[in-house]
Structures are given as structure tokens and as C-alpha cells.
């Protein structure tokens, strides 16, 4: 099936006389005919549902759909994108290990890596994603266990060179994790370019309607966990009767361990109702993302011609430094998110934002409605000035998430707000 068809038909396959729509299995608990059957579940030797803290039929159907969309062997849904980031990392690293991450990632991810994980004994080196392979190699240490980046960085709208980072990660025998939130699998499938693990904040375009938080981790099944650097995958897990994940689960070792070890202990699993709503968003994702891209292109071109705007970050614009990478990784479009800087700095940026009538000033992005945010005073407020610069954020930077309204209405709103400066 092509990806548009997968959005409608993968994950849930109704049998004769069953509902066409994905059912909501609103239950914490599952009945079995014998003690032996339940024992096999806890030995991980039989498939089934133990408890809805780690698996649920509705959620599993959505996990299967997303895995298919990304081209992975399995997926694990979480209660938020931050939970997906955390579990994807903790499934590989422990105290004393090291991350190499692009500096242009989402501010919440920077805080997670630089502050919270540091308390766990995990260190992170942030690198210039545009640096040469030779420069990037200098960031690697003996204890480096993973490389991390975003397909389309939030809010710098920088394009991550997936193949370059996959090459250097694999040279150092570590996996590459790519946050594919803004691109979605409709615009880019990082696994096809060498990524080993893909994560999403499903709260954004996948859901698309700003009604629930969620995240997901997708396992490509391609990384060699038996290369000698990842003993937690190749040695017995005492918490599961000595199971060896690479032996019992093969290509699905990573995602199996994330579920039965990390999700079991952290309990960040979404409800059946949340998965049902996410599935509705996924069904219309191809249609929505195409319109988001088209509307954003129009707005980006207008802003680029405006003398009150210092610069516009949108990769399809002629002369944008990521133009070539956009054509390579995102030939169908670069999402509906634009960032641009008002010449007058923070003060004039706030005048512009407060003058908008249609676009909503909210702490959200990638919604069906046009929305706007000032990162330096909100989502990235916790970053230092140096970190803001590294993330591509100026005092006058505005993140504009272009929605699905009529393009003339969006354009008129932007014009009248600029006229107030």
C-alpha cells in the first residue's frame, strides 16, 4: 500500500462482522483461562496483554500503524513527546554514558539532555549540525552511546542531514535517533536514510487538532545491538527471568526492551481513548500536511519580501541554506512551520503577535489552526543566551505555524499585524 492508504487501513484489520472503526478497548485488565497462560505472558514467551500500563489493543493498533508508516519493525506509544524522548534514550544509556546531539533541537529536549539527564549521570555534547564529519567526530567519546537530531528543527527550521549523521554514528558503532515530529512520515521517513530509531511528539501534526498529548518511538530493526557496546541487550535481564533481548526478539530487541522494561517501570503509556483520537488524526494526515505545506510556502514568500522582517527560515525559499537538503529529504514539502525575525527585536515581535486577529498566540505548534509563539520568552525561556544563539533563536524570532484556513485570510492577518509595527 502507498502511505496515504496505510494511514487509513494499517494497524486495525476488522474481521467479518466487526466494526469498521477502531474500537476503544477501555479496560485496564485482561482475562485468561489459566495461570499458565498468564505465566507465559510474564515469561515473554507468548503474545497478549498483561495490563494497560504497557499494552492495550487500541493503542497497539495505532502503534502498528505508525510503525508501518515509518517503515519500522515496531513502535511504542507514550503519554507525550517528552516521554518518547526520555524512554528512547534511557532504553540505551545509563549512568556514565554520553549523548551527541544537534544543538538545534527543541528547547525541551535540550533541557532534558543538559539538565535532567545530567542528574542521572548521563552527559550530552551539543554540536553544530552543519559542521563537517571531521568536526563532529571530535564530539565523540569512548562512552558515547547515541546520536540525536530533528528532521526539521524546532524552531530554527533547520534541516538535519540524516545520512551524514547516520554515517558518523555507525562509524562509532552507535545508533542514530531522529525526532521526525514536524516532517511526519508523509514528508520524510528517516529510516530510509539510515536512522535507527524515530520518535515523534504525536501531539503535533499526527494528532493535528490540539486535543491530546502523546508521543511514539519507532524501531527500524536495523541496528546491530550485538556489536559489543550494548550489554543490556545481549546479557540476561534479571528483572525478566534472564531474558536476552537480542536472542528472544531479534530485530525487535530495542522496542521490546523499551516496552517490557522501561514502560513497565515508568508507566508512561497512553489511554485507549487517546489512541483512538490519535488514529482519527492519522487517517487524515496526508491531506492535512499537503495543505499545511502549500499555505506555509505562500506565507514564507510574503514574509521574505517584507522590509520589516530581518530573515525568514523556511527551507524551500530560494537562497535558504537548507534548500539542497530539503530537496533531498523533504521533496513533498517542509511542513507548515515557519520561523522569522522581526527587525525591531523582542518589542516589535510582541507588537506583531498581539496584533494578530486570526492566528492564535498559544504554546503549541503544528495544529489545524494558525498559531504563533515567541520562543525566547516561552518554550525556550529556560535556555541561556548562548544556547538560544546555538538553537538559531534571536530576540525577534517568531514561530508561525500556518494552519488550514483559507490562505487569503491568513495572509491578510499577517499583513495587518505587520502594519501595526
N, C-alpha and C positions, 0 to 999 in steps of 0.2 A: 504494500500500500504506500502511496505517497503520503507526505506528512500531514496534509490537510485532512485526508481520510483517517489517518491514525488518531488525530485529535478527537474524532467522533466515535471510532469503533474499537480502539485498543483498550486494554485493561479489563473491561467488563464484557462478557460474551453470554447474553441470555440464552437459555435453553428453551425447548418447546414449552410454550405456555407461561414463561417467566416474564417479568416486567421488562420493558424496553429501556426505561430509565434506570440508572444505577440505584439500587436500594440502599437505604440508610440502615445499617445494622447497629442500632442504638443499644448496644449491650456491652457490659464490661466482661461478661463471663460466658464460657462455652462448655457445653455438656458432652461428656464422653461415656462410652458404655462400660469401660473397665479402668481399674487402677493402672493396668499395664499400658493402656493406650496413652494415659497422661504421663506415665513414666517415660515413654518413648519420646514424647514432646520435650521433656526436660533433658533427655539424653541427646537431643538434636538429631535423632535418627528417624523421625517421622515428621511430615508436614502437618500443620494445623495451627490453631490459635490457642495460646495458653491463657492470655489475659490482654486486655486492650491497652495496657501500658506499653506493650511492644508490638502488638499486631492486632488488626481488625479487618474484616473482609472488605468494608467500604474503602478504608484507607489503602489497603493492599491493591485494590483495583486501580486506584489513582497512581500508586507507586509504579505499577506495571506499565501504565500508560506513559508516564513521564520517562521511564527507562527506555521504552520503545522510541519515544520522540528524540531522545538524546543519543540513541544507539548504544546503550549500556546493557549490562547483564542483570542489573538490579538497582533498586532505589529504596531510600528510606525517608519518609516524610517526617517533619519536625514541627514544633509549635511556632517557630519563627525562623527567619533567615539567619539571625544571630546564633540560634541553636544549631542550625545546619553548619555554620562556620566552625563553631566550637567542637561539635562532635566529629566533624570531618578531620580536624586537627588532632584531638585527643585520641582518636582511634589509631593514630600512628605514633605520636610523640608522648614522651613522659619527661619527668624532671631531668634536667641536664641536656636536653635536646635543643635543636636550633632550627628556626624558620628563615628562609629567604623570601621576602615579599616585595612586590612592586609598591613604591611609595604612593602611587595614585589611587589606591583602593579606598573604598568607603570609609568615612571617618569612624564609624562604629567598629569596623574591622581593625583599624589602626589602634584604637583604644583597647580592644580585646587582645591583640597581639603584643602591644607595647607595655600595657599596664597589668591587665588581669592575668594573662598567661605568665607574665614575669613572676607573679606571686606563686605560680605553680612550679617555678624553676625552669620555665621554657623561655628562651631568648629569641628575639627576632631582629634581623637586619633588613632595613628598608632600602631598596635600591632604585635607581633611576631606570625605569622600564625601557627607556630609549637608548640606554648605554650599549656598548659593544659586548659581544660574548666574552672578550678578554677582560673587560672591566667587571662584568657580572661575576665571573669566576672568582674574583678576589673576595667576594662576599661569602663564599662557601667555606665551611669549617669541617673538621673531622666528624663533628656531631650534628651536622645539617641533615635533616630527615625529610624535608618537604619544601617545595617552591609554590608560591601562591600569587595569583593575579586575577584581574577582572577583564572580561572581554571588552566591555565599554565601561571605563572608569567613571565612578560617581563621586563628584560632579564635574571632573575635568573633561569628560567625554573624550578621553584618550583611548586609542585602540591598542590592545595588548597583542604583541607579536607572539602568538601561541607557539608556532613552530620553533622560533628561536629559543623560547624558554623551555619547551619540551626537550629540545636537543641538549641544552646545558644541564637540565635536571637529570636526564637519563645518562648523560656522561658521568654525573656524580652518583648514579645509582639510587636516585630518589624520585618520588612521584611528583607530578605537577597537578595542583588543584586549581581549577578556573571557576570563578564566580561568573555565571552566564545570565544574570538576572535581567539586565536591560536588553540583551540581544534576544533572549529566549531561543529555543531550538528552531524556531521558524526562520530566524535570520542567521544563526550560526550554531554549528554543532562542534564544540571544541574537541571532542573525542576524535573526530575525523582528522584533526591537525596535530594529534599527539598528546592531548590532555589525558590524564589517567583518572581523574575524579572531577565531576562537575557539580557545583552547588547552585542553588537559586534561593532568593527570597521570593517565595510564591505569592507574597502579599502584593507584589507589583503586577507586571503585565499578565502573568499566568492567571491570577485571580481577576485583576483588571477593574474591579468595581469598588475597591476600598472597603470591603466588608469584613475581612478577617486577616489575621496574621498567619504566616506559615512559611515553611522552608522545606527544602528537599536536597538530598545527597544522592548522586548517581555514580555508580561504579562502572568503569569501562570494562573491567575484567582483563585488561591488557598488561597491568604492571606485574613484574616478577617479584613477588614478596619473598621468594626463596633465594634472593641474591646475597644473603649473609648479613644484611643491615637491620632486618626486622624480625627479631626473635619472637616477638609476641604473636606473630602469625605462624611461626614454624615450630614453636615449642608448646608443650601441653598447657592449657588454661586450667588452673586449679579450680576456678570458680565454675567450670563446666565439666567436671569429671575427667579432666585431662584431654579434652578435645584439642586437636591440632587443626587450625582453621584451613590451612593450605591443603591438608590431606582430606578433610571431610567435605570441604566446599569448593575446592579447586579454584576456578576463575572467579567465583563469587566470594572468596575468602574475606575481602575487605568489607563488603556490605553486610555479610553475615555476622562478622565480629562487631560491627557498629550497632547492629540490632540487638543481638543477644547479650552483649557485654555492656556497651555504653548506654543504649536506650533502656536496657533493663535497670541500670543503676541510676541514671539521670532522670528518666521518666518524662522526657520532653516530647511525647507522642501526641499528635492532634486527635481531635474527636472525629467520630464518623460523620457528624453533621458538617464539620469544617471541610472534610474531604469531599463530601457531596457538593458543597458550594464551589470548591476549587475545581471540581470536574466540570461544572457548568461554565466556568471561565475558560477552561482549556478547550472546550468544544468550539468556542467562537474565537479563539486566539489568532488563527491565521488571518481571518477577516479584519479583526481589530488592528493587529500590528501593521498590516499593509496601509491602513488609513492613517495611523499614527505617523508612520514614516513620511507619507505624502504631505500631510499637514505641516510636519516639522520642517521639511525642505523649504516650503513656501515661507514660513516664518524666519528661518535661518537666513535665507537670501535677503529678505527685507531688512532684518537687523544688521546684516553685513553692509548694507548700503546707507545706513543711518549715521549721521555725523555725531550723534550723541552717544554712540556705542564705541567703546575702546577696541574690543575684539569680540569675535563670536567663535565658540568651539562647536563645530558640527562637521564631522569628517567628510561629508560629501561636497562641502564647499570647495570651489576651485582655490588652490593655494594652501589649503589646510595641510598641515604636516603629516596627518594620518590618512591622506587621500589614497595612497597606494595600498596601505594595509586594509582600509575599508573595502576597496575593490576586491582584495584577496579573501578576506574573512567574512565580509558582510555585503555581498553583491545585491541583496534584495532590499537593503536599507539599513539605517543606523539607529532605529528606534525613534521615539517621539521626544526624547530628552535633549535639550539644548542648554548650554551654559554660555553666558555673555557678560561682559563687564561694562558697566556704565562709567563714562569718563569722569563724572564728579565724585566717584568713590562711594563710600558707605551711605552718606547722607542723601545723595541723589538717587541711589539704588532704592532706598527705602521710600522716597517720594514716588518713584515709579511704581513700586509694588503696592503701596497704599492707594494709588490712583486707579488701579485696575478694577473693573466692574464685573467682568465675566470670569476671568481667571481667579481662582481661589488661593488665598495665602494660607497654606497648610503645611504640616510636617509630613508630607507624603509625596510620592512620585509614581509615574507610570500608571496613571488612572485614566478612566474613560473621559474624565473632566479635565480641562486645562487647569493646571495648578502651578504655583510659583513659590520659591523659597530663597532666602538669603543664607547660604551655608555658613558663612563666617560667624553669624550670630545665632545659629540654631544647631543643625546637625553636626557641624564641625567646630562648635564653640569650645569644646574641650581640648582642641589642638593648640600647640604653641604656634607663634608666628612662623618659625622655621618649618614646622610641619605643614602649615597652611600653604606656604610657598611651594614646598615639595609636592603637595597634593594639587597644585595648579589653581589655588584659590586666592583671588585678590579681594581687597575690601569692597569693591563694587561688583563682585561676581554674583550673578543671579542664575539660579537653575530654573528653567522654564520647561515644564512637562506638558507638551502640546497634546490636547485631547482630541475627541472625535466630533466636536461641534463643527458647524459649517465654517470653512476656512475664512470666509469673508468676515464672520463675526469675531473670530479670534484675532484676525489682522486688525480690524477696527479697534478692538480693545487695546491692543499693544500700541497702536498709533496714538490714541487719545491719552494713554498714560505717559508716553514719551513726551507728549506736548506739554505736560504739566511741569517738566523739568526746566 
